[in-house]
């Protein structure tokens, strides 16, 4: 059986993932400005 510490670390890791960590990092690196292709699509 997993120890209390292992369970806690797993819960915290999952919470971070759920709170949009990947999405937020992507927005910081890539930005949120819409591309020209999307803006001026015909």
C-alpha positions, 0 to 999 in steps of 0.5 A: 500500500502507498504511504501517506506521503506518496498519496499526498504528492500524487494528489498535489501533482494531479491538482496542478495538472487540473489547474491548467498548468500545461495550458498556462505555460503554453500561453506564456510561451506561445501567446494568445494572439490569433494567427493571421490565417485565423484572422483573415481566413477566406 
